[in-house]
Structure formats: C-alpha cells, structure tokens
C-alpha cells in the first residue's frame, strides 16, 4: 500500500519569455489585505457548473469557488488540499482519501466523506449529464469509511486517476446545491468550498465574487494561508480585443486575458502594466480533429492531403506575430510527454497532397477552382462552436482555408455554429472537423479525450480506429512510466500519420495587468490563469 503525504510548497510555473513566475515574487513587499479588482475576459462561460461545463475558459473562473481533493504542482506531483493524505492499493484500483475536518461549504454544509461520495455519485449518474463523467470511466464505487475517510474503487487501474481528482471538473460542490438541479447559471446557489463565494451573475455582462471569510484550507502549493487577500473581484465579459485593451488602458478594468498579439508590445514596454505569459502548450495544441469515419475524410488520402496541403508556420506567424509556436503534435511542447520526434516530420508537401487527391479521383475542377469528383465538390466542414471561439483562432482557420483552396483545391468550409448544433453533432457522431484545445489532464487522458473510443469526440462515432483506441486504453492502464511514455509517443505519431489530427499551434495565456495587481500566476492543473486567492493590490 502506497501512502502519500505532502508538505506545503510554493509552486512556480515558468512563463514563456519571462523569468519563472510564482504566485508572489519574493522581492515584492508583503501582500496586504483588502480592495477589489475587475478582470476583463474574452469568453462568457455557457455553464458555471464545473461538473457540466466543457469550456476551458470556464474552469479558471470556477476555480475561485471550487476546491478539489488534491492539487497539482507545477512539477507534476500532487499536493494535499481537501484531502490531507491518500493511499493507493498495490493493484492500483483502490484510492483511500483522508479528509480535512475543518472545511465548510459556502452554504454552511459540512464537507465530509458523505459529501465526496455525493459528488462522485452525482457525476457518475447518467441522468445528470455531467461532462466530468469522462474522468470517472473506471470508477465502480465511492464508499464512506468514516466521517472523514472516503474510499474510491476502480474496476481497472487508471494511471490518470490522481490527475482526474485534482481537476476542477471533479471539484466538490455542496450536496444541498447538487439537489437543486441545474447549477449552470451560477450565483449563490452554486456553493463550493473555495476562497470566494459566487455572489451574482448578470448574463452578457459580469460575474462577481466575494471573499470567503472562513477559508483556511488552500492547496499545498498556495503562497499564503487563511482567507484570500482581496475583498472581492468581478469578471466582465468583453469578447472584443480592442474593447478589452481599451478597458485596461482607460482604467475600467485592472486585468485582462486574451491579449491580442498586436497589443503584446503595448503592455510589455509600458511600466504602468505587467505582461504575464503562461506555459506554451502545457496541455494540448490547437488542433483540427478530423472525423475519419465520415466521407470524404474516411479516405486517408483526403486527410493526408489536408494535413500536407499548406504550411502552418507562416500562417501562425502572421496571425500571432511570432508570439506562439507552430505545433507538431496534439500534445503541447511544454508538456513533458511531448514527442519531439514529430518536429519537422510532416506537413507542407503540396505536390504530394495534389498527387494524393488525384489518386483518390478528385481530378476535376469547378468554376471556383475547387476539386470535384462525379460532380461533387471536395468539401470538409469545420464546425467551430461560437462559445469557444477566441484568440483569433477563426482567423487562423480562414488563413488555412485560403491556402488549401489555392494549393490543392480543397474547400475547407469554416462554419461558426451554435452550442446546440455542436452538441447535436457530437451526440450523434456526425461532426466533421472539430477545432479545439483539450482541457488539461494526464497525457494519456488527453489523448483518450480527443482520440479514444469513449472520449468526448468519438464516444458516439461508430467503429473508431481499433489500433489507436487500443493503444490509448493500454496507456490509461499503464502503471510503468517508461511503458506509458512509449505508448503516448506512439499514439502521437499515429494520430498524425493517419491524419486523424492536424495540430496547428501551441497556445499560451497572455495576461496584462496594472502594476498594482500582484500575485497573478498560472495553475498547472488548469494550464490557465490561477484563481484570485493569492492576488493582492499594492499601493499605487
């Protein structure tokens, strides 16, 4: 039986182009309590319930009011949080967590083993349609052993399980809140144990939070103990780049995320502001995921022609002004599991792409110059859900669209779709190409999510590729790190080799803030901005 007990540490996360970024710089004056601030953010969450949400942009919002059993440090190890220690059985199927005894939910309910069981049972119940259920594929039971000891038993070993329980998607919500039903609308009814209480949500405008005065249970990597420094803060939803930048420079907000590439130098060179850049692709790259079971993409020649029919490098450079790197794998370059052997191994073979399409019979052209076969245009739809469009990614796809039309006569049809249309395509397995970055997780779990037979993309797709899905299942259960790494390396190669995926670029989070705003950082478990727990305001 393995036992894990961790000491409090200060996590530091390397920031691309900057010195290592820690939640509080040791050279700064001591943090002081009080004050409030306003964030300008790109994306308004379509759902504030972390069990149900699938938006990465929603998860760093949720982390302000939701805690987890364990926390993930920057070095990939795990720290105590709501659980003080845990044991894992020799067969890797039984996890026993000892819980803190002083934790209270925002609604006054006591946090205990029964509350943990209620949350895991809720997520596993199909009637609740919780997206977080993907992380509990092998969970067979949650048992209360004593008031502050809970046992989670798996049907199979899962090498990603600690990572999963550290994820905000499996964060803990008051059982009283769970009983209320739909919590997507946020507000006080969504009661967690986090450092801030969800005060109010005004659709299309803002979400506001106030300090939890009882908070005394931060994760083991936090920079301080006790309640948050700020009295409160709010998010303002400002989807337009120029509006966010203008809001910061005019003093209407104190921090913005999603800094546009053209504005990076504006904040980097001005002593009134601080520019913070998160890790580059610590989770997955922004990738075109191709449904290889649907015509015409069921022909590997068509998929490989799409993969090789353009050069991503100049398009990424033009859109992001060299602030982010072109991607070679679905796993990002800041992730330790990144397969460097893929660098330079594929893409930008326009002559070869044209030969492949000729071989596939797409030899005719219509009046617009697109390839046709038997009177049908060679078209592949890219369905991009509107709630997830951010960081000029639609402009990047438009650049690829133009290059493919010019280079090989392929019609890459970008469609900005509603959340409902996206959900329908996903539920029926009829989606065509889905562009996204996956939410951070263990590399095997990320690959499972995007390419696995029960991941969120392929769970409703008939007859997914048995070779890659079989390797992913092996990686999930592999307990030997060397064997697991060999499997994830091969899966990355296979995804590109069979052109199931076309990685485009490795994204980073770009924040800009007034110099008075201190303690900002990035959370390893989210690959996004940390919550506001360690944030404080210096005297201006």
C-alpha positions as CSV (number, residue, x, y, z in Angstrom):
1,X,0.0,0.0,0.0
2,X,1.5,3.3,-1.1
3,X,0.9,6.3,1.2
4,X,1.2,9.9,0.0
5,X,1.6,12.9,2.4
6,X,3.0,16.1,1.1
7,X,4.4,19.2,2.7
8,X,3.3,22.7,1.8
9,X,5.4,24.1,-1.1
10,X,5.3,27.2,-3.3
11,X,4.6,26.2,-6.9
12,X,6.4,28.1,-9.6
13,X,5.5,27.9,-13.2
14,X,7.8,29.0,-16.0
15,X,6.3,31.7,-18.1
16,X,7.3,31.8,-21.8
17,X,9.6,34.7,-22.4
18,X,9.7,35.7,-18.7
19,X,11.5,34.6,-15.6
20,X,9.8,31.8,-13.7
21,X,6.5,33.2,-12.4
22,X,5.5,32.4,-8.9
23,X,2.2,33.5,-7.3
24,X,4.1,36.1,-5.3
25,X,7.5,37.5,-6.1
26,X,9.8,37.2,-3.1
27,X,11.3,40.6,-3.9
28,X,7.9,42.4,-3.6
29,X,6.6,43.9,-0.5
30,X,4.4,41.9,1.8
31,X,0.8,41.3,0.5
32,X,-1.8,43.4,2.1
33,X,-5.5,42.6,2.5
34,X,-8.4,44.5,1.1
35,X,-9.6,46.0,-2.1
36,X,-11.3,44.6,-5.2
37,X,-10.5,44.3,-8.8
38,X,-12.1,43.7,-12.2
39,X,-11.0,41.2,-14.9
40,X,-11.8,41.7,-18.5
41,X,-12.2,38.2,-20.0
42,X,-12.8,37.0,-23.6
43,X,-15.3,34.2,-23.1
44,X,-18.5,34.2,-21.0
45,X,-19.0,30.7,-19.6
46,X,-22.0,29.0,-21.0
47,X,-22.2,27.0,-17.8
48,X,-20.6,27.8,-14.4
49,X,-21.0,24.2,-13.0
50,X,-17.6,22.5,-13.4
51,X,-19.2,19.1,-13.4
52,X,-21.2,20.0,-16.6
53,X,-19.0,22.6,-18.3
54,X,-16.7,21.7,-21.2
55,X,-15.2,25.2,-21.7
56,X,-11.5,25.7,-20.7
57,X,-12.3,29.4,-20.2
58,X,-14.9,28.5,-17.6
59,X,-12.6,26.4,-15.5
60,X,-10.3,29.2,-14.2
61,X,-13.5,31.1,-13.3
62,X,-14.8,28.0,-11.4
63,X,-11.5,27.5,-9.5
64,X,-12.3,30.6,-7.5
65,X,-15.3,28.9,-5.8
66,X,-14.5,25.2,-6.3
67,X,-11.7,23.2,-4.5
68,X,-10.5,19.7,-5.2
69,X,-9.4,16.7,-3.1
70,X,-5.8,17.2,-4.2
71,X,-3.9,19.9,-6.1
72,X,-1.4,19.6,-8.9
73,X,2.0,21.2,-8.5
74,X,4.0,22.7,-11.4
75,X,6.4,19.8,-11.4
76,X,3.5,17.3,-11.9
77,X,3.4,16.0,-8.4
78,X,0.3,16.3,-6.2
79,X,-0.2,18.3,-3.0
80,X,-2.8,18.0,-0.2
81,X,-5.9,20.1,-0.5
82,X,-9.3,19.0,0.9
83,X,-7.6,15.6,1.4
84,X,-4.6,15.6,3.8
85,X,-3.3,12.3,2.6
86,X,-4.2,9.3,0.4
87,X,-3.2,5.7,-0.2
88,X,-3.3,3.6,-3.3
89,X,-3.6,-0.2,-3.2
90,X,-0.9,-2.4,-4.8
91,X,-3.2,-3.3,-7.7
92,X,-3.8,0.4,-8.4
93,X,-7.6,0.1,-8.0
94,X,-8.4,1.4,-4.6
95,X,-7.8,5.0,-3.5
96,X,-8.4,6.0,0.1
97,X,-8.5,9.7,1.0
98,X,-8.3,11.1,4.5
99,X,-10.1,14.5,4.5
100,X,-9.7,17.7,6.4
101,X,-12.1,18.1,9.3
102,X,-12.4,21.9,9.3
103,X,-14.0,22.6,5.8
104,X,-17.4,24.2,5.4
105,X,-19.3,24.7,2.1
106,X,-20.4,28.3,1.3
107,X,-24.0,27.4,2.3
108,X,-22.9,26.2,5.7
109,X,-23.0,22.5,4.9
110,X,-20.1,20.4,6.4
111,X,-17.6,18.9,4.0
112,X,-17.0,15.3,4.8
113,X,-16.8,11.8,3.3
114,X,-20.5,11.7,2.6
115,X,-20.2,15.0,0.6
116,X,-17.4,13.5,-1.5
117,X,-19.5,10.4,-2.2
118,X,-22.5,12.5,-3.1
119,X,-20.4,14.4,-5.7
120,X,-18.9,11.3,-7.3
121,X,-22.2,9.5,-7.4
122,X,-23.8,12.6,-8.9
123,X,-21.2,12.8,-11.7
124,X,-21.5,9.0,-12.4
125,X,-25.3,9.1,-12.6
126,X,-26.2,9.3,-16.4
127,X,-29.3,11.2,-15.6
128,X,-27.2,14.2,-14.6
129,X,-25.4,14.5,-17.9
130,X,-22.2,15.6,-16.3
131,X,-19.3,16.0,-18.7
132,X,-16.9,15.2,-15.9
133,X,-18.1,11.6,-16.0
134,X,-15.4,11.1,-18.7
135,X,-12.8,11.3,-15.9
136,X,-14.5,8.5,-13.9
137,X,-14.7,5.9,-16.6
138,X,-13.3,3.2,-14.3
139,X,-14.9,4.3,-11.0
140,X,-17.1,1.5,-9.7
141,X,-17.9,2.8,-6.2
142,X,-17.4,5.6,-3.7
143,X,-17.7,4.5,0.0
144,X,-17.8,6.3,3.3
145,X,-15.4,4.5,5.6
146,X,-15.7,7.1,8.4
147,X,-16.8,10.7,8.6
148,X,-13.5,11.9,7.1
149,X,-12.3,8.9,5.2
150,X,-13.6,8.0,1.7
151,X,-12.7,5.1,-0.5
152,X,-12.9,5.2,-4.3
153,X,-12.7,1.8,-6.0
154,X,-11.9,1.4,-9.7
155,X,-12.8,-1.5,-12.0
156,X,-9.4,-1.3,-13.7
157,X,-6.1,0.5,-12.8
158,X,-6.2,4.1,-14.1
159,X,-2.8,5.8,-14.2
160,X,-4.6,9.2,-14.7
161,X,-6.8,9.0,-11.6
162,X,-5.0,11.3,-9.3
163,X,-4.8,13.9,-12.1
164,X,-8.5,13.5,-12.6
165,X,-9.5,14.1,-8.9
166,X,-7.2,17.2,-9.0
167,X,-9.2,18.6,-11.9
168,X,-11.7,21.3,-11.2
169,X,-14.3,19.2,-13.2
170,X,-14.3,16.9,-10.2
171,X,-14.3,19.7,-7.7
172,X,-16.6,19.5,-4.7
173,X,-20.0,21.1,-4.6
174,X,-22.3,21.2,-1.6
175,X,-24.8,18.2,-1.7
176,X,-27.5,20.7,-0.9
177,X,-26.6,22.6,-4.1
178,X,-26.5,19.3,-6.1
179,X,-30.0,18.6,-5.1
180,X,-31.2,21.9,-6.6
181,X,-30.6,20.6,-10.2
182,X,-29.3,22.9,-12.9
183,X,-26.4,25.0,-11.5
184,X,-25.1,26.3,-14.8
185,X,-26.4,29.8,-14.0
186,X,-24.0,30.2,-11.1
187,X,-24.8,32.6,-8.3
188,X,-25.1,31.8,-4.5
189,X,-26.9,28.5,-5.2
190,X,-23.6,27.1,-6.6
191,X,-21.9,26.5,-3.3
192,X,-18.4,25.2,-3.2
193,X,-15.7,25.4,-0.6
194,X,-13.4,27.8,-2.5
195,X,-11.8,31.1,-1.3
196,X,-14.5,33.2,-2.9
197,X,-18.3,32.9,-2.8
198,X,-20.3,33.3,-6.1
199,X,-22.2,36.5,-5.4
200,X,-24.0,37.3,-8.6
201,X,-24.1,36.6,-12.4
202,X,-25.6,39.0,-14.9
203,X,-25.8,37.3,-18.3
204,X,-23.9,39.1,-21.0
205,X,-22.2,41.4,-18.5
206,X,-20.4,40.1,-15.5
207,X,-20.0,37.7,-12.6
208,X,-19.0,38.9,-9.1
209,X,-17.4,37.1,-6.1
210,X,-16.8,38.0,-2.5
211,X,-14.1,36.7,-0.1
212,X,-15.0,33.6,1.9
213,X,-14.0,34.8,5.4
214,X,-13.8,31.2,6.8
215,X,-11.4,29.9,4.2
216,X,-8.5,28.1,5.8
217,X,-7.8,25.2,3.5
218,X,-5.8,26.3,0.4
219,X,-3.9,23.7,-1.7
220,X,-0.4,22.7,-0.6
221,X,1.3,25.0,-3.2
222,X,-0.5,28.2,-2.2
223,X,1.6,31.2,-1.3
224,X,-0.3,32.0,2.0
225,X,-2.7,30.6,4.5
226,X,-6.1,31.9,5.6
227,X,-8.7,33.8,3.6
228,X,-7.9,35.5,0.3
229,X,-6.3,38.9,0.3
230,X,-9.0,40.6,-1.9
231,X,-12.4,41.6,-0.5
232,X,-13.8,40.5,-3.8
233,X,-13.5,40.8,-7.6
234,X,-15.6,40.5,-10.8
235,X,-15.3,39.2,-14.3
236,X,-16.5,41.4,-17.1
237,X,-17.3,39.6,-20.3
238,X,-15.6,41.6,-23.1
239,X,-15.3,39.4,-26.2
240,X,-13.7,42.1,-28.5
241,X,-10.0,42.5,-28.2
242,X,-10.0,46.3,-28.7
243,X,-12.6,46.7,-26.1
244,X,-10.6,44.7,-23.5
245,X,-7.4,46.6,-24.3
246,X,-9.3,49.9,-24.1
247,X,-10.9,48.9,-20.8
248,X,-7.5,48.3,-19.2
249,X,-5.7,51.4,-20.6
250,X,-8.7,53.6,-19.5
251,X,-8.8,52.1,-16.0
252,X,-12.2,50.4,-16.3
253,X,-10.7,47.0,-15.5
254,X,-7.5,46.0,-13.7
255,X,-6.6,42.8,-15.6
256,X,-7.3,41.3,-19.0
257,X,-6.7,37.9,-20.5
258,X,-6.5,37.0,-24.2
259,X,-4.2,39.9,-25.0
260,X,-4.1,40.3,-28.8
261,X,-0.8,39.7,-30.5
262,X,-0.7,43.2,-31.8
263,X,-1.1,44.5,-28.2
264,X,1.7,42.5,-26.6
265,X,4.3,45.1,-27.1
266,X,1.9,47.8,-25.8
267,X,1.9,46.2,-22.4
268,X,5.3,44.7,-22.4
269,X,7.0,48.1,-23.0
270,X,4.9,50.2,-20.6
271,X,5.9,50.4,-16.9
272,X,2.3,51.0,-15.9
273,X,1.5,47.4,-16.8
274,X,2.7,43.9,-16.3
275,X,2.6,41.3,-19.1
276,X,2.4,37.7,-18.0
277,X,2.7,34.8,-20.4
278,X,1.8,31.3,-19.4
279,X,3.4,28.0,-20.4
280,X,3.3,27.3,-24.2
281,X,1.0,24.3,-24.9
282,X,1.3,22.7,-21.5
283,X,-1.9,20.8,-22.3
284,X,-2.8,20.2,-26.0
285,X,-2.1,22.2,-29.1
286,X,-4.9,23.9,-31.0
287,X,-5.8,21.1,-33.4
288,X,-8.1,20.2,-36.3
289,X,-9.7,16.9,-35.2
290,X,-10.9,15.1,-38.3
291,X,-13.8,12.6,-38.1
292,X,-12.2,9.9,-40.1
293,X,-15.4,7.8,-40.3
294,X,-17.3,10.4,-42.5
295,X,-16.9,10.8,-46.2
296,X,-14.8,12.2,-47.8
297,X,-12.5,12.2,-44.8
298,X,-12.9,8.4,-44.4
299,X,-10.3,8.3,-47.3
300,X,-6.8,8.6,-45.7
301,X,-5.6,10.2,-48.9
302,X,-8.0,13.1,-48.4
303,X,-7.0,13.5,-44.8
304,X,-3.3,13.4,-45.6
305,X,-3.8,16.0,-48.4
306,X,-5.5,18.3,-45.9
307,X,-2.6,17.7,-43.4
308,X,0.1,18.4,-46.1
309,X,-1.6,20.9,-48.4
310,X,-0.4,24.0,-46.5
311,X,2.4,25.3,-44.4
312,X,1.1,26.2,-40.9
313,X,4.3,28.1,-40.0
314,X,3.8,31.4,-41.9
315,X,0.0,31.5,-41.2
316,X,0.6,31.0,-37.4
317,X,3.3,33.7,-37.5
318,X,1.1,36.1,-39.4
319,X,-1.8,35.8,-37.0
320,X,0.1,35.7,-33.8
321,X,3.2,37.7,-34.7
322,X,5.6,35.0,-33.6
323,X,4.3,35.0,-30.0
324,X,3.2,31.3,-30.2
325,X,5.0,28.4,-31.9
326,X,3.6,26.2,-34.7
327,X,2.6,22.8,-33.4
328,X,3.8,19.4,-34.4
329,X,1.9,17.1,-32.0
330,X,-1.5,17.2,-30.4
331,X,0.4,17.3,-27.0
332,X,1.9,20.7,-26.4
333,X,5.7,21.4,-26.3
334,X,5.6,22.4,-22.6
335,X,4.2,19.1,-21.7
336,X,6.8,16.5,-20.5
337,X,5.0,13.9,-22.7
338,X,5.6,15.9,-25.9
339,X,7.0,13.7,-28.7
340,X,9.9,15.8,-30.2
341,X,10.4,13.2,-32.9
342,X,7.4,14.7,-34.7
343,X,9.1,18.1,-35.2
344,X,9.7,18.5,-38.9
345,X,8.3,15.1,-39.7
346,X,5.1,16.1,-41.6
347,X,3.3,18.8,-43.4
348,X,3.9,21.3,-46.2
349,X,4.1,18.8,-49.0
350,X,1.8,20.5,-51.6
351,X,2.9,18.4,-54.6
352,X,2.4,15.2,-52.6
353,X,-1.0,16.4,-51.4
354,X,-2.1,17.1,-55.0
355,X,-0.9,13.6,-56.0
356,X,-3.0,12.0,-53.3
357,X,-6.1,13.8,-54.4
358,X,-5.5,12.8,-58.0
359,X,-5.2,9.2,-56.9
360,X,-8.4,9.5,-54.9
361,X,-10.3,10.6,-58.0
362,X,-10.7,14.3,-57.2
363,X,-9.4,15.3,-60.6
364,X,-11.9,17.7,-62.0
365,X,-12.3,21.4,-61.0
366,X,-15.5,23.6,-60.7
367,X,-15.8,27.2,-61.7
368,X,-14.4,28.4,-58.4
369,X,-11.3,26.2,-58.8
370,X,-12.3,23.6,-56.2
371,X,-11.7,19.9,-56.9
372,X,-14.7,17.7,-57.8
373,X,-15.5,14.1,-58.3
374,X,-18.6,12.9,-60.1
375,X,-19.9,16.5,-59.9
376,X,-19.4,16.8,-56.2
377,X,-17.1,19.4,-54.7
378,X,-14.3,18.2,-52.3
379,X,-15.6,19.9,-49.1
380,X,-14.7,19.4,-45.5
381,X,-16.8,21.3,-42.9
382,X,-15.1,22.8,-39.8
383,X,-17.8,23.3,-37.2
384,X,-16.5,25.8,-34.6
385,X,-18.9,26.4,-31.7
386,X,-19.4,30.1,-31.2
387,X,-19.0,30.0,-27.3
388,X,-15.4,28.6,-27.8
389,X,-14.2,31.0,-30.5
390,X,-11.3,33.1,-29.0
391,X,-7.8,34.3,-29.6
392,X,-8.2,34.9,-33.3
393,X,-8.4,31.2,-33.9
394,X,-11.2,31.6,-36.5
395,X,-8.9,34.0,-38.4
396,X,-6.2,31.3,-38.3
397,X,-8.6,28.8,-39.9
398,X,-9.6,31.3,-42.5
399,X,-5.9,31.6,-43.5
400,X,-5.6,27.8,-43.8
401,X,-8.9,27.8,-45.7
402,X,-7.4,30.2,-48.3
403,X,-4.1,28.3,-48.5
404,X,-5.9,24.9,-49.1
405,X,-8.0,26.4,-51.8
406,X,-5.0,27.9,-53.6
407,X,-2.6,25.0,-53.1
408,X,-4.8,21.9,-53.6
409,X,-8.3,23.0,-54.5
410,X,-9.9,21.7,-51.2
411,X,-12.9,23.5,-49.8
412,X,-12.3,23.8,-46.0
413,X,-15.7,25.3,-45.1
414,X,-15.5,27.1,-41.7
415,X,-18.9,27.3,-40.0
416,X,-19.3,29.1,-36.7
417,X,-22.1,27.0,-35.2
418,X,-24.3,27.4,-32.1
419,X,-23.6,25.4,-29.0
420,X,-26.8,23.4,-29.7
421,X,-25.7,22.4,-33.2
422,X,-22.3,21.4,-31.9
423,X,-23.9,19.3,-29.1
424,X,-26.2,17.6,-31.6
425,X,-23.3,16.7,-33.9
426,X,-21.3,15.4,-31.0
427,X,-24.2,13.3,-29.6
428,X,-24.8,11.7,-33.0
429,X,-21.2,11.3,-34.1
430,X,-21.9,13.3,-37.2
431,X,-19.4,16.1,-36.7
432,X,-16.9,16.6,-39.4
433,X,-13.9,18.6,-38.2
434,X,-13.7,20.0,-34.7
435,X,-11.1,22.6,-33.9
436,X,-10.0,22.8,-30.2
437,X,-7.5,22.6,-27.4
438,X,-8.4,20.0,-24.8
439,X,-8.7,20.7,-21.1
440,X,-5.5,19.9,-19.2
441,X,-5.2,16.3,-17.9
442,X,-2.7,13.5,-17.8
443,X,-1.3,13.0,-21.4
444,X,-3.0,9.6,-21.7
445,X,-6.3,11.1,-20.6
446,X,-5.9,14.0,-23.1
447,X,-5.3,11.5,-25.9
448,X,-8.2,9.5,-24.8
449,X,-10.4,12.6,-24.7
450,X,-9.6,13.5,-28.3
451,X,-9.0,10.1,-29.9
452,X,-10.2,7.4,-27.5
453,X,-13.3,5.3,-28.2
454,X,-15.1,6.7,-25.2
455,X,-13.6,10.2,-25.2
456,X,-15.9,13.2,-25.8
457,X,-15.3,13.2,-29.6
458,X,-15.6,9.6,-30.5
459,X,-18.0,8.1,-27.9
460,X,-20.9,8.3,-30.4
461,X,-18.8,7.5,-33.5
462,X,-19.3,4.0,-34.9
463,X,-16.2,1.9,-35.4
464,X,-13.4,4.2,-34.4
465,X,-9.9,3.0,-35.4
466,X,-9.0,0.0,-33.3
467,X,-5.3,0.5,-33.4
468,X,-5.1,4.0,-31.9
469,X,-8.0,3.4,-29.5
470,X,-6.4,0.1,-28.3
471,X,-3.1,1.9,-27.6
472,X,-4.9,4.6,-25.7
473,X,-6.7,2.1,-23.5
474,X,-3.3,0.5,-22.7
475,X,-1.8,3.9,-21.9
476,X,-4.6,4.7,-19.5
477,X,-3.9,1.5,-17.5
478,X,-0.1,1.5,-17.7
479,X,1.4,1.9,-14.3
480,X,5.0,1.7,-15.5
481,X,6.1,5.3,-16.5
482,X,8.5,4.1,-19.2
483,X,5.9,1.8,-20.9
484,X,3.3,4.6,-20.6
485,X,5.6,7.1,-22.3
486,X,6.3,4.7,-25.1
487,X,2.6,4.3,-25.7
488,X,1.8,8.0,-25.6
489,X,4.7,8.7,-28.0
490,X,3.4,6.1,-30.5
491,X,-0.2,7.5,-30.2
492,X,1.0,11.0,-31.0
493,X,2.8,9.7,-34.1
494,X,-0.1,7.5,-35.2
495,X,-2.6,10.4,-34.9
496,X,-0.5,12.5,-37.3
497,X,0.5,9.5,-39.5
498,X,-3.1,8.6,-40.1
499,X,-4.1,12.2,-40.3
500,X,-6.8,11.9,-37.6
501,X,-5.4,15.2,-36.3
502,X,-3.7,18.3,-37.8
503,X,-2.0,20.2,-35.0
504,X,-1.8,24.0,-35.7
505,X,-0.2,26.0,-32.8
506,X,0.7,25.7,-29.2
507,X,-1.3,28.4,-27.3
508,X,-0.3,30.4,-24.3
509,X,-2.4,32.6,-21.9
510,X,-1.5,36.2,-22.2
511,X,-2.4,38.4,-19.3
512,X,-1.9,42.2,-18.9
513,X,-2.5,43.9,-15.6
514,X,-1.9,47.2,-13.8
515,X,1.4,47.1,-11.9
516,X,-0.5,47.4,-8.6
517,X,-2.0,44.0,-9.2
518,X,0.3,41.4,-7.6
519,X,0.2,37.6,-7.1
520,X,-1.1,36.7,-10.5
521,X,0.0,33.3,-11.8
522,X,-0.9,30.2,-13.7
523,X,-2.2,26.9,-12.3
524,X,-0.6,23.8,-13.5
525,X,-3.8,21.8,-13.2
526,X,-5.6,24.2,-15.5
527,X,-2.9,25.4,-17.9
528,X,-4.6,28.8,-17.4
529,X,-4.6,31.7,-15.0
530,X,-4.7,30.8,-11.3
531,X,-7.7,31.8,-9.2
532,X,-7.6,35.1,-7.3
533,X,-6.6,33.5,-3.9
534,X,-3.0,34.8,-3.8
535,X,-3.8,38.1,-5.7
536,X,-3.4,41.4,-3.8
537,X,-3.2,45.1,-4.6
538,X,-0.1,47.1,-3.9
539,X,-0.3,50.8,-3.2
540,X,-0.1,52.8,-6.4
